[in-house]
Amino acid sequence: MLREDWLNNGPASLVPLLPDGWRTRLQPIHQGQVVRLWALGGPELLLTKLWALCDRGLDLGDCLALHPGPADLDQAEAWIVAQDLNPHWPRHVRSTLQDPARRLGHGL
């Protein structure tokens, strides 16, 4: 029996914010007799993980495991900055994304 909290549905609030065409990049991860599970495609998974890193300081390990390149981080930065109107948010996002960039060997 599954625990009641087995599914983390917290990121559902990001669905309306995902880039156009995200549904075409969904990846099947399980096909059972009763349940079919899909995961975000790589580009959107990276966006949500980097957003979590900037928003709550979570998911650094996941971000690193996805091995984003410099262009991926630049594109993600633009998307993440657009998600919050706080005037300090853009500077915070840039600063936060410097850590994974440095750890991945992308010179700053």
Order of alpha helices (4+ residues) and beta strands (2+ residues): beta-beta-alpha-alpha-alpha-alpha
